Each structure stands twice: as C-alpha cells, then as structure tokens.
C-alpha cells in the first residue's frame, strides 16, 4: 500500500511540474511576443527582421 501511494504521489508531482513548466514556457512566449510587437514599430517597418 505504501509503494502504491508513493508511486501515485511521485506521479502527481511529475504531472504538476510538467504542467507548470509548460505554463511557464507558454506565458514567457506570449509575453515575449507581446513585448516584441509593442516595441518593434518604433524601429520603423524597414528592419522587421531584427529584434
């Protein structure tokens, strides 16, 4: 019984950490894209490739 509960607990922590890392990556990507689109027009449209 203890082994089963330990396995479930470790699996739950693994899922929580995986979901948290995915959320961090997605939120960071969204914030980076938002900042890029907010800042980029100030450079003028000629050099759209440069960050």
Residue pairs with C-beta under 8 A, 6 or more apart in sequence:
36 51
40 48
40 51
43 50
